[in-house]
């Protein structure tokens, strides 16, 4: 009785907004996005030391420690939806929005 539906927009984690437009690391990219089964994250001028992937509830669902300039994130086991990735490099940390179809 009396159930209500709430919708949220502009979800953020910590001080960084969710979205590609607020990158702290230059030359960081993700493709394909949206994706069906994987994303490739690349950093042109630095090494990616760690990547954490969260669902929109903030639950950590994957951690990778590649120490490479390019990383493949296997999303084949993820349900369709929007995810947030925290990318750590030698020069800083950035958040990326990842979409799985």
N, C-alpha and C positions, 0 to 999 in steps of 0.2 A: 504494500500500500504506500502510495506517495513516492515512488521511485523517481529519481531525477537523473538526467544525463548531463555530464559536464564535458566540455571540449576544451582542449588546451592548445595554444599556439605559441610559437617562439620559446620552445623548451630549451633550457640551458643547464649545463653541468658546471658548477664552480664559476670561475670568472670568465670563461670562454663561452661565447654563444655557439649554438649548434648551427653550422653552415660553412660552406666552403669560402664565403666571402670574407671571413675573419681569420685567415691563416696567419700565424705568427712566423711560419717558416716559408720563405720565398722558394719558388720552384718545386713545391710539393704538389703532386697531382694524383688523382685516382681515376681509373677507367676499367672496364666500362661502368658507368653509373647512371642509370640503374643497370643491374646485372641479374642474370638468372642463376649462375653457379659460382662465380668468383669475382673478386676485385683485385686489381694490381695497383699498388701504391708505390710511387716513385719519388725520389728526392734527387734532383740533379746535382746539387753541390754539397751534399752531406750524407752521412750514413744513418739509416734508420736503425736505432738500437732496440726498440720495443714498440709493439702495437697492442692496444687493448681494445676489444670490441664490446660495446654495451647495447642492451636493448633499451627501449624508451622508458622502461621502468627503472633503469639504472643498474640492472643486474649485469655483472661481468660474465660474458659468455665465451670469450676466447682471448688468450694471451699468446703473442708470438715474440720471439727475441732473435730476429734475423741477422743483425749486424751486416746489413747490405744496403745498397742504394735502391733496390727494387724488391718488393715483397708481394707474393700472391696470398690472398686471404680466401680460403675455401669456404664458400657460403652455401654449398649444396645441401647441407643439413639444417640450415636456418629456415624458419618459416618466412613467408613473404612479409615484408614490412620495412620499416625505417630503423636504422642502427646508427650508433655514434661510435666513431673510432678515435681514440686518443693516440697520437703518433709522437713518439719520443725520438729525438735525434741528438747529435752532438752539439747542435746550436740552439735547441729549444724544443718546445712542445706545441702541438697543434691538434685541433679537433676537426674531424671530417664527418660529414653526413653521408651515410651509405644507404642505398635503396636496393632492396631485393624484390624482384617480380616473380 
